[in-house]
Amino acid sequence: MKKKNKKKILNCLLVSCIFSLIMITANIGAYAKEINYKNIDLVILFNDNNIDENVKDIIVNSGGKVIDEYPELGGIEVECTSALIPKIKAEDSVQSLSPNHVIKISDEKSEDFVEVKDAFNTSIADLYENYQWNIKRVTNNGKSYSLESGNHNVVIGIIDSGIDQTHPDLVNNFLGGKNLVPAGFQGDLSEFGDLNDVTDRLGHGTNVAGIIAANGRTKGIAPNIGIKSYRIFNKGGETTASICSSAIIAATKDGVKVINLSLGVYELKGKCYWVDPNTGIENYIGDDMAEYSLYKRAIKYAIENGVTVVSAAGNEGQDCSNKKELTSYLNYLYGDYGFKYVGLTYEVPGTIKGVITVSSTNRNDTLSSYSNYGEDFIDISAPGGDLSDTATIDDLCLTTAINSQYSFSAGTSIAAPEVSAIAALIISKNGCLTPKEVAKKIYKTADKISGINSSQYYGAGICNAYKALQ
């Protein structure tokens, strides 16, 4: 890997979360778990997906507390002293445990949309005609709309930062959703735990929704499909693996047919140690990180219930098949917080079996300068724009933004929802297909990209809604 690219990755990598748009800055301390000097927040997973009540009693009787339970996943989230870790691990019912890291969004690169001409032109699809090259690329200049544009019997669950529910391009396709951010999360007093509060504080979820289902001045790939929002980030851009996994469960129970995850995390599968700042004692936490397993169980639950899961690949220009190098980044970012990792690190959910992982391409149908890649990691690619040194506003992708506005963005976060929309259109047209059958159709009808080792960058090729629907 070139030295310039390594430096870029070092500055931009968020080990616990890559919120999949190009990053501007990276403050290492902002992305790590803020260690409580008395207690540690843990995720505990049990064997055979059965929560052990005895373990809960051990924690509570020792002065700790059970924060949440995930019966579908056989896991719990708890807060307790680090001294209790060996006792928890000694229970035969415990498969694994892990610190429940706080995931924080980095600053994102996007440009406000400012109209130069016809500022008061609000005709249908005028912005689509003038600016949305990526949507035209995927739909063959809108030809796919005549084959299938979606319906509200098929719903895409957008697990993200929420949505602008009143945006004129989205309002007709918005079918509700759920807020998974708990009351007072991370000291955010604006969070009341209101299950219906899916208002987008950050803009990213609204960007994603527009790529999927906009139907107004802008158009999405599936302009008549139903969308539901599952908000997992507070106004500070913070969440956890347990919140994200619970959102996957909630969306599946609500009957969505497709889940879009325009986010990603790096999770260890190996040995994790944590030094208690009070005692200086190094605690061996486990051989299998529970956060990784939590995502894996949640996605398996979704797929087994007929839900197609699509994920963005991430934007560090990183070869995600190099799992040892990813582990070194874990140690770099979390070493100052007492953590030490030994083993292999995986991009999640992209490496989880059954997930459709999407890389990003530019206007020239080549890999975007920021896109992650990797053999046996990338399944498909889609146009997500570019932000190279020579890129202009024309290389970005126009989509919906909060406050009923529009913005230009670029990232695998833009590419992934294009594939999610195609998956939903395939189901709309062909009926109830399995996730495996949906994925196979997307791969088979992709525009093939020639070249040596092209599959590590593009997977099966660039997705094509028109071909997938023929």
N, C-alpha and C positions, 0 to 999 in steps of 0.2 A: 504494500500500500504506500502511496506517495506520502512524504513527510507532511505536505500541506494538508492532505486529507486527514492524517492522524491528528494533527493539531486541531483541525476543525471538530473532529469527533470528540477529542478530549475536552474542548471548551463547551460543547453543546449537549453531550450525552446526559440524559436523565435516567439514572439506573432504575429508579422505581416507576418512572412514567415518561413516555415520549408522547406527548399530546401532539398528534401528527400534522403539524404545520411547521414550516421552517422557523428555527429559533433565532432570536436576535442576541440575547445574552444568556449567560449561565452563572448563577451564583450558587456555588456548590452547597453551601450551608442551607440554602432555602429548600433543597429537595430531599434532605435526609430526615429521618425520624427524629423528632425532638424528644430526647430521652427524659422520662420522668425519673428523678433521682430516688424515688421511693418504690415505684411500681413500673412494670413493663406491660405493654399491651400485646397480647398474644393471640394468635389463631391456633386452635387445637383441632386436629382432625382425628376421627376414630376409625378403627377397623370395621369393615362391613357396613359403613355408613350409619352406624348405630351410636347415638350419643349416650355416653356412660354417665348416669346420674351420680354415681359414686365420685367421679372426678369433679363434677360440679360441687358436690358437698365438700370435697377436700379444699377447693379454692375458696368457697364462701366461709367455711369454718376457720380458715387461716387468715381471714381478714380481707380477702380479695372479693371480686364481684364478677358475675357473668353479665357481659354487656349485651350480647345478642346470641341467638341460636339459629342454626341453619339445618333444619331436620332433613331437607331434601339432599343435603350434601354431607350429612353426618359430621357437622362441625360446630364449634362455638367460638365466640370471641370473648376473651376474659382480660381482666386487669388484676395483677398480683405481684408479689415481690419476686425478684430473681431467685431468691433462696428456695422458692417452691418448685422451680423448674425440674431439678432432679427427681423430686417426688412425683411430679406429673408424668415425666418420661418413664418412670418405673412401672406405671400402670400398663397392664397387658393390652388394655383396650385402646391405648393411644397409638395411632399410626405415626403422626408427626406433629410438630408444633413449630411456630415461626413468629418472629416479631411482626406485628401488623403495621408495616411502614406507612407513613402518611405520604401520599402521592401528590405532588404539586405541579401545576401547569407552569410552563415557562412562558415568557413573553412570546407573542406570535407575530409573524410577519404577514401583514395584509395592508391593502391600500384602499382608502375610501373611494367610492365611485363618485366622480364629479362629471356631470354631463357638460359637454362643450357646445353641442348643438341641440336644438329642439328640446330645451329644458322642460317644457311643459307638455311634451308629447307623452301621453300615458296609454297609447294604443297597445292592444294585446300583442305580446311577443316582440315588441320593437327592440328591446334590449337583447333578446335572444338572437334576433336577426343580425344585430350590429356587433355583438361582442362574444357570444358564447360558442367559440370555436370547438371547445372540448365536447360540449353536448352534441353539436353537429357531427363531430368525428365519430362518436359512439352510435348515434342514431342514423347514420348515413344521410345527413342533411334533413333529418326529420322524417325519413321514409318509414322508420319503424313505428311511428305513431299510428299509421294507418293499419298496421298489423295488430298492435296491442298497446294501449296506453295505461292499462291498469284499472282497478276498481276497488271499492272499499271492503269487499269481502276478503281481500288479501292485504295484510297490514305489515308494514316494516317497523320494527322497534328500533328507535335511534337512542342508543345508550351514550349519553353525552352531557353537555352543559345545560340542557333544556332547550326551549324553543320560543321564538316570538310568536305567540299564539294569534296575534291580530295582524300579522303581515299579510297584505292583500294577495300575495302570490301563494301563500300557504294555508290561509284560513279555511278554504273549502276542503282541504284534504286532511286537516288536523283532527284526530279522533280522540284526543286526550292523552293520558299517560299517568305516570306516578313519580313522586319525589322520593328518593331513597336516602337523602341526606338527613341525618338525625338532628333533633333539636340541639342547638348550642354546639354543633360539631366544630372542633378546633377553636372554641371560644367565640364563634361567630353568632352573635346575639340576634342577627337577622334571620337565623334559621329557627323555625318554630316546630319543625317536624310535620308540617302540613303535607299530607300525602298528595294533595292536588296541586301543590306549588311547583310547576315545571317552568316557570318564567326564566328565560335565559339571561343570566347576569354577565356572561362572557362573550357571547356571539358565535362560538364555534359550532354549537349544536344547530343554530339557525343556518349557518353556512352549509352544513351537511344536509339539512332538510331541503334546502333549495336545489341542491344537485340531484336529489332523489325525486322530489314531487312538486317543484314550483310550477304554477300554472297561472301566469299573468304576464307582466312585462318580461320576466325571465321564464324559462321552461326547464324542467328537470327531465331526466331520462324516462320517468314514469309519471306524467303530469296528472293522472287521475287515480293514482294509487293512494291507499290509506296509510297514514303515518301516526305513530304514537311516540311520545317522548318519555324517556326514563332518565331523570336528572340525577347525576351522581357527584357533581362538583358544586361546592359553595362559592360565594362571591370571591373568595380568595383563591379559587382554582385548586381546591384541595379535596382529596377523596382517599379511599383505601381499597385494598383488594377485596375486603369483605363487603364493602358497599357495592362495588362493581359486580361481584359475583351474585349478590342478592338481586341486583337489577336484571341480570340474565335470567334468574329464576322467575322473577315477577313478570317479565316480558313473555316468557314461555307459558306461564300459567294464564296469561291474558289472551293467548291464542295467536300471537304474531306468527307469521310464516318465515320472516327473515329478520335477523338481528344485525345491525351495523355497529361495528366497534372501530371508530376512527381514533383509536388510542392504542397504546401498547406499553408493556412493562418488561423489564429484564428480571428474570427470576432464577435463583440458584437451585440446582439439583446436586447436592453434595453436602459437605459439612459446614456448619455455621457455628461460630463462637461469638460470645458477647462478654465483654469485661464490665462487671458491675462497678460504676464510678464510686460507689460508697465503700466498697471493700477491696477493689482491685483484683478480685478473683475472676478468673476466666471461666465462663460457663459454656459447656458444650451443649448446644441447643438441639442438634439432631442431624441425621443423615439425609433427610428429605424435607425440603422446606415446605411448610404447610400452605404458604401463600400460593406457590406454584400448583400444588395439588388442589387447592380450592378453586382456582380458575379452571383446572382440568376437569374437575367434577361438575362444575357449573355448566361448562360447554358440552360435556358429555350428556348431561341431563337435557339440554336444549336439543341437541341433535337426535337423541333417542326419542324425543317427543315431536320430531318432524320439522324442526326449525333449522333453516340454513343460516350459518354464521359466517359473516364476512369481516375481515380485519385489515386495517392499514398496516403496511410493512414497517413504517417509521422513516425518519428523515435524516439520519446521521451519515449517509453514504457508507454504511457499515456492511461488511460481509457477515451476515447473521448465521452462517454455517460455521464460523470460527468461534466456538463456544468457550474456549480457554481464554481468548482475548477479552471476551465480555466479562469473564470472572475478574480479570485484573481491574476493570473499570468499577466493579462492585467494591473491591477493596480500596480503590482510589477515593471513591465518593463517601464511603461509609466508615473508613478506617478511623477517622477522628471522632467517631461516635461510638467507638468501642467494638465494632463488628469486624470479624475476619471470616473470609469465605474461601473454601477449598473445594474444587470440583468444576462442574460444567454449568454455564449459564445459558439460558434460553430466552429468546424473545417470545413474549406471551401477549396475546393468544396465538400469534402467527405460527408457532411451531406445534401447536396442539392438534392432534389428529382430527380431521374432519373440517377444520376451519379453512376457508378460502382466503389466502393471503395475497394482498394486492400491492404491487410496486407502481411507481408513477412514471409516465412518459411525458415528453414535451411536444411542442407543435411539429417537430421533425420526426416523431415516432421513435425517438431514442430515449434511453433512460434519463430521467431528470437528474440534475447534478447532485441533488440531496438524497435521492431515494436509497433506502436499504435494499440489499439484494442477497442472493445466496442460493446455491444449488440445494434442491430439496427443501427450500424455504419459500420461494416465490411460486405461486400457482398461476397467476394471471396478472396482466398489467392493464392500466387504464390511464388516460390523459389527466394529469394533475397539475400541468403547468411547470414553469421553471423559474429559478431565481439565481441563475449564474451571474457572473460579473458582467456579461454582455446582455442579459435579459432586460426586456422593457415591459411596460404595462401590458402590451399585447401578448406577452408570454404567460400572463396570469389568467385565472379563471374567474369570471364574474358569477356571483351567486347572491342569494338573499342575506341580509344582515339585520341585526336588531334595530328597533325603533322604526320598522317598516322601510329600512334603507337597503342599499346594495353595496357590495364591496368586492374587490379583486383579491383572490387568495391563490396560494399554491401549496401543494403538499400531498402526501399519500392519503391525507384526510379527505381530499377532494376526489382522489382516484377510487378509494374503497366504496363510497356510496354509489358511484356509477355502476359498479358490479352488483351491489345490493339491489339496485333498481332493476337491473336485468334479471336477477334471480326472481324477484317478485313478478315481473312481467311473464317469465316462463311459466310460473305457477298459475298466473291469471289465465293464460292461454291454454295450458295443458292439463289443468286440474291438479290434484293433490299428488305431487311427485315427492320422492324422498330427497333429503339433502344431497345424497350421493348422485342421484339422477340429475338434479338441478346443476350441480357442479360439473358433471360430465358434459352436459349440453353447452355450458358456458365455455369450457375448454375446447370442445370439438369445433365450435363455430368461431373461435378467435382468429384474428388476422395474424398469420404466422410471421415471425421475424427471423430472417436468416442470419447466419453468422455462427462462428465457433462459440460454443458454450452460451448461446443466447438464452437458454432456459434459466440460467442463474439470474438473469436480469428481467426477463419477461414471462417466465413460466411457459404456459401454452401459447402466449402471444398477447395481442391487444384485444380487449373485449369488443364485441360488436353486437349491439342489440338487434339490428336488422337481421343479421344472419341467424342469431339465436332464435328468432321468432318465425323464420320462414319454414 
